[in-house]
Structures are given as structure tokens and as C-alpha cells.
Amino acid sequence: METKVYNMQGEEVEVLSLEEDIFGGKIRPSVLREAVLAYRVSHRQGTASTKSRAQVKGGGRKPWIQKGTGRARAGSIRSPLWVGGGIVFGPRPRNFRYHLPQKIKKIALKSSLRKKLREGGLIILDWISIKNGKTKEMAGFLQRLSLEGKTLLVLEEPNEKIIRSASNLKNLRLSAAFCLSAYDILSHKNVCITKGALAQIVERLKEK
């Protein structure tokens, strides 16, 4: 399997052979769904909290005598039946995170790369360099490659000038190859990967 490699001017510079077992296999929608769910639930705060009748202040004495008033029996003003009382089975702080097995994470990352490649949204760059760290340099680069919509730029390692030039572009997000996830790829229309970053990703995904 082959794909084109572009430079920063948007020109084709070479044709790169891709690993067939990584980019040429079957897409697994069920695994992709599981990876997206795992990513999203891990970002839930889980801070919703209510008080039970034991935690609400007050209500230490019986509001009125048991019989003779004509009213319903009541033992506490903090009963769940009363306004301001405790909440029955209300939410409590919890951790929604769950961890996927490493094998499933690898399958999900492979499937997301295959999906993006077949959709035409995966672009391989020979290298990227920003001279002054200016926003207009990065904006010009995106324009030359005709990248519209949400774009993910995957680098070999963090670069201060590239980070600075991308910070004011709302549709551009940066990621390092070592922490790239299936959700990152699926949540962007275009994914640009440098050759160095691609080599790191392939190394991660090779069977051991």
C-alpha cells in the first residue's frame, strides 16, 4: 500500500510504502466505539453530589406528636418526603474512568488510521518547520495544503515554535506521536502526520 508525501508548500515529494498489516486491514467499528466511549467517560468530572437524610442538617426532634393533630405522622423534617429533606438514591461523587486493554487500544488506533486513510483525510508530511513561530506561517501552511475544518497535526516531539504558531488557530490541534489515540484521529476531519511521527506510530503498533 502506497501514499503520497507532501512538503510544506503542498507539493508531492515522494511516494511512501505503508505497512500493510497496519493500514491495509479491516476496520473494526465496535472497537472504535469502545475506544471513543472510554476516552469520553474518562473526561467526565463525576462530581455530582446530593445529601441523604442522614447528612442533611436539622430534624433531630419529631415535628409534632404522633396522634391527635389530624395530620400525617412525621418523624423528621428532613424526611425525603419533605421540601429540603434528604434525597433518595441521589448521585454521589464517582469515577467513571475505565481502562481498555492495550491490545484493544492498538486495534482501535489501527482501525482509525485505516478509516481516515480510506476517507482521504490522512496526509503524510516529509517534515514541518516554523521559522518565527508566527500564526500566519501556520495558517499559510494549512492554506497551501487546502486543509479546511478540524485538523490534527501529529509531530515526533513537541516543538515550541510550532506550538506557538498553532495556538491561535481554533481548528488546529497538535499531538505528539507517543500519545496519539483513536479518538484524536476520529474527532478531526484531517490528520497530518510527519514521516518521523509515522515511524513512531508504526513502531507502537507492530506486534511484539
C-alpha positions as CSV (number, residue, x, y, z in Angstrom):
1,M,0.0,0.0,0.0
2,E,1.4,3.4,-1.0
3,T,0.5,7.0,-0.2
4,K,1.9,10.4,-1.3
5,V,4.2,12.5,0.8
6,Y,3.9,16.3,0.7
7,N,6.1,19.1,1.8
8,M,5.2,22.4,3.5
9,Q,4.4,24.0,0.1
10,G,1.8,21.4,-0.6
11,E,3.9,19.7,-3.3
12,E,4.2,15.9,-3.7
13,V,7.8,14.9,-3.0
14,E,7.7,11.1,-2.8
15,V,5.6,8.0,-2.6
16,L,5.8,6.2,0.7
17,S,5.0,2.5,1.2
18,L,2.8,1.9,4.2
19,E,2.7,-1.2,6.5
20,E,0.1,-3.5,5.0
21,D,-0.8,-5.1,8.4
22,I,-1.4,-1.7,10.0
23,F,-3.0,0.4,7.2
24,G,-4.5,-2.4,4.9
25,G,-6.6,-4.5,7.3
26,K,-10.2,-4.4,8.3
27,I,-11.9,-1.5,10.1
28,R,-13.5,-2.6,13.4
29,P,-16.4,-0.3,14.2
30,S,-17.2,-2.0,17.5
31,V,-13.7,-1.5,18.8
32,L,-13.7,2.2,17.6
33,R,-17.0,2.7,19.5
34,E,-15.5,1.2,22.7
35,A,-12.3,3.4,22.4
36,V,-14.4,6.6,21.9
37,L,-16.6,5.7,24.9
38,A,-13.6,5.0,27.1
39,Y,-12.0,8.3,26.1
40,R,-15.1,10.4,26.7
41,V,-16.1,8.9,30.1
42,S,-12.6,9.3,31.4
43,H,-13.1,13.1,31.0
44,R,-16.4,13.1,33.0
45,Q,-15.9,15.0,36.2
46,G,-18.2,12.8,38.3
47,T,-18.7,15.5,40.9
48,A,-22.5,15.5,41.1
49,S,-23.4,15.1,44.8
50,T,-26.6,15.0,46.9
51,K,-27.2,14.5,50.6
52,S,-29.2,11.7,52.1
53,R,-31.5,12.3,55.1
54,A,-28.6,11.3,57.4
55,Q,-26.4,14.1,56.0
56,V,-29.0,17.0,56.0
57,K,-28.8,19.3,59.0
58,G,-31.7,19.6,61.4
59,G,-34.7,17.3,62.0
60,G,-33.4,16.0,65.3
61,R,-36.8,16.1,67.0
62,K,-40.3,14.9,66.0
63,P,-42.1,17.9,64.4
64,W,-45.4,17.1,66.2
65,I,-46.9,14.5,68.4
66,Q,-47.8,11.2,66.8
67,K,-51.6,11.4,67.4
68,G,-54.3,13.9,67.8
69,T,-53.3,16.7,65.4
70,G,-55.2,15.4,62.3
71,R,-52.0,15.5,60.3
72,A,-50.0,12.7,58.8
73,R,-47.4,11.0,61.0
74,A,-43.9,12.6,60.7
75,G,-40.7,11.7,62.4
76,S,-38.3,14.3,61.0
77,I,-38.4,17.5,58.9
78,R,-35.5,16.0,56.9
79,S,-37.5,13.1,55.5
80,P,-37.2,12.7,51.7
81,L,-40.9,13.5,51.6
82,W,-40.3,17.0,52.8
83,V,-39.0,20.0,50.9
84,G,-35.4,20.5,52.0
85,G,-35.2,16.9,53.1
86,G,-32.7,14.2,52.0
87,I,-32.5,12.7,48.5
88,V,-33.2,9.0,48.0
89,F,-30.7,7.3,45.7
90,G,-29.3,10.6,44.5
91,P,-25.9,10.9,42.7
92,R,-22.7,10.6,44.6
93,P,-19.2,11.5,43.5
94,R,-17.7,8.7,41.4
95,N,-15.0,7.9,38.9
96,F,-16.4,6.9,35.5
97,R,-13.0,6.0,34.1
98,Y,-12.3,2.5,32.8
99,H,-9.2,1.2,31.1
100,L,-9.1,-0.6,27.8
101,P,-6.7,-3.5,27.4
102,Q,-3.5,-2.5,25.4
103,K,-4.5,-4.9,22.7
104,I,-7.8,-3.2,22.2
105,K,-6.2,0.2,22.1
106,K,-3.8,-0.9,19.4
107,I,-6.7,-2.4,17.3
108,A,-8.7,0.9,17.7
109,L,-5.7,3.0,16.6
110,K,-5.1,0.8,13.6
111,S,-8.8,1.0,12.6
112,S,-8.9,4.7,13.0
113,L,-5.9,5.1,10.8
114,R,-7.4,2.8,8.1
115,K,-10.7,4.7,8.2
116,K,-9.0,8.1,7.9
117,L,-6.8,6.9,5.0
118,R,-9.7,5.4,3.1
119,E,-11.7,8.6,3.6
120,G,-8.8,10.7,2.1
121,G,-8.2,12.6,5.4
122,L,-4.7,11.2,6.2
123,I,-1.9,13.4,4.9
124,I,1.8,12.5,5.3
125,L,4.3,15.3,5.5
126,D,8.1,14.9,4.9
127,W,8.8,17.4,7.7
128,I,7.5,20.7,9.1
129,S,9.4,23.7,10.3
130,I,8.2,27.1,11.5
131,K,10.8,29.8,11.4
132,N,9.4,32.6,13.6
133,G,6.6,30.9,15.5
134,K,4.0,33.2,13.9
135,T,0.4,32.3,13.4
136,K,0.4,33.5,9.7
137,E,3.2,30.9,9.0
138,M,1.0,28.0,10.2
139,A,-2.1,29.5,8.6
140,G,-0.3,29.7,5.3
141,F,0.8,26.1,5.6
142,L,-2.8,24.9,6.1
143,Q,-4.0,27.0,3.2
144,R,-1.3,25.6,0.8
145,L,-2.5,22.1,1.7
146,S,-6.1,23.1,1.3
147,L,-7.0,21.9,4.8
148,E,-10.4,23.1,5.9
149,G,-12.2,22.1,9.1
150,K,-10.8,20.5,12.2
151,T,-7.2,19.4,11.6
152,L,-4.8,17.4,13.7
153,L,-1.1,17.8,13.3
154,V,0.9,14.9,14.7
155,L,4.6,15.6,15.5
156,E,7.6,13.4,16.5
157,E,8.1,15.6,19.6
158,P,6.8,18.9,21.0
159,N,8.2,22.0,19.3
160,E,7.9,25.4,20.9
161,K,7.7,27.4,17.7
162,I,5.1,25.1,16.1
163,I,3.0,25.2,19.4
164,R,3.2,29.0,19.4
165,S,2.2,29.3,15.8
166,A,-0.8,27.0,16.2
167,S,-2.1,28.4,19.5
168,N,-4.5,31.0,17.9
169,L,-5.9,28.7,15.2
170,K,-9.2,27.3,16.6
171,N,-9.5,24.4,14.0
172,L,-5.9,23.1,14.5
173,R,-4.8,20.9,17.3
174,L,-1.3,19.4,17.9
175,S,-0.5,16.0,19.2
176,A,2.7,14.0,19.8
177,A,3.1,10.6,18.2
178,F,3.6,8.8,21.5
179,C,0.2,9.9,22.9
180,L,-1.9,9.7,19.8
181,S,-5.3,7.9,20.3
182,A,-8.1,6.6,18.1
183,Y,-10.4,9.4,19.5
184,D,-7.9,12.1,18.4
185,I,-8.0,10.7,14.8
186,L,-11.7,10.2,14.6
187,S,-12.6,13.6,16.0
188,H,-10.7,15.5,13.3
189,K,-11.6,15.9,9.6
190,N,-7.9,16.0,8.5
191,V,-4.9,14.3,10.1
192,C,-1.4,15.4,9.1
193,I,1.4,13.2,10.3
194,T,5.1,13.8,9.7
195,K,7.3,10.9,8.5
196,G,9.1,10.8,11.8
197,A,5.9,10.7,13.8
198,L,4.5,8.0,11.4
199,A,7.6,5.8,12.1
200,Q,7.0,6.1,15.8
201,I,3.3,5.2,15.4
202,V,4.2,2.2,13.3
203,E,6.7,1.1,15.9
204,R,4.0,1.3,18.6
205,L,1.5,-0.8,16.6
206,K,3.9,-3.5,15.5
207,E,3.1,-6.9,17.0
208,K,5.5,-7.8,19.8
